[in-house]
Amino acid sequence: MAQPTTSPAEASPKPKSKVLLFVLVGLVMLLGGSGATWFFFVHGKQAQAAAPKVQKPEAEYTVHLDSFTVNLADQEESHFLRATLDLGLGHAPKGDPGKEGAENTGFPTAQTRDAILTVLSACKAEELLTPDGKSALKQRLLATLQQKVPEIDARNVYFTEFLVQR
């Protein structure tokens, strides 16, 4: 008796199973990657929420300083800055910051003004004309005051007048 012959299309079902295998492996990898991404995002947010946030204490006292007028560090032209600022302090100032000399009983006005003048005179007019430049200047002033005059406990710098002459 003659055995039935198989056609070539029926004889090679293996390529279909390989394609199906690749599709399944790809789906598993895709779902696994999506699941891992979800896991890290969800647990990352929970870890951030659980971590205690260190808040910078707000300034409790404000000290007004007289105006500063400085030549800016521009080489090509002569520019100047006139700025009046207030300092936010963490504790009540000792003495009267507005008075120089013997009447002042403890606030380091000279050191404070010197630190501020040093930072202001190193600036250039172009950088001070943008909001980002003013914000960066505040950060530099605050860092300098905290480093050079730590006893005043400076926590914020407030500009009450800011004029760049070009």
Residue pairs with C-beta under 8 A, 6 or more apart in sequence:
56 155
57 90
57 155
58 88
58 155
58 156
59 87
59 88
59 89
59 90
59 155
59 156
60 88
60 89
60 90
60 91
60 92
61 88
61 89
61 90
61 91
61 92
61 93
62 86
62 87
62 88
62 89
62 158
63 86
63 87
63 89
63 93
63 97
63 107
63 152
64 86
64 97
64 98
64 160
65 84
65 85
65 86
65 87
65 97
65 98
65 109
65 112
65 113
65 116
66 84
66 98
67 82
67 83
67 84
67 161
68 81
68 82
68 83
68 84
68 85
68 113
68 116
68 117
68 120
69 80
69 81
69 82
70 80
70 81
70 117
70 120
70 121
71 78
71 79
71 80
71 121
72 79
72 80
72 81
72 121
72 123
72 124
72 125
72 128
72 164
73 121
73 122
73 123
73 124
74 124
74 125
74 126
77 166
79 124
79 125
79 164
79 165
79 166
80 164
80 165
81 120
81 123
81 125
81 128
81 162
81 163
81 164
81 165
82 161
82 162
82 163
82 165
83 120
83 159
83 161
83 162
83 163
84 159
84 160
84 161
84 162
85 116
85 141
85 157
85 158
85 159
85 160
85 161
86 157
86 158
86 160
87 112
87 145
87 152
87 154
87 156
87 157
87 158
88 154
88 155
88 156
88 157
88 158
89 152
89 153
89 154
89 155
90 153
90 154
90 155
91 153
93 106
93 107
93 152
94 105
94 106
94 107
95 103
95 104
95 105
95 106
95 107
96 103
96 104
96 105
96 107
97 104
97 107
97 109
97 112
99 109
100 109
100 110
107 152
108 149
108 151
108 152
111 148
111 149
112 145
112 149
112 152
114 148
115 141
115 144
115 145
115 148
115 149
116 141
116 144
116 145
118 144
119 137
119 140
119 141
119 144
120 137
120 141
123 137
125 164
125 166
126 133
127 133
127 136
127 137
128 134
128 137
128 162
128 164
129 164
134 159
134 162
138 157
138 159
141 157
142 154
142 155
142 156
142 157
145 152
145 154
145 157
146 154
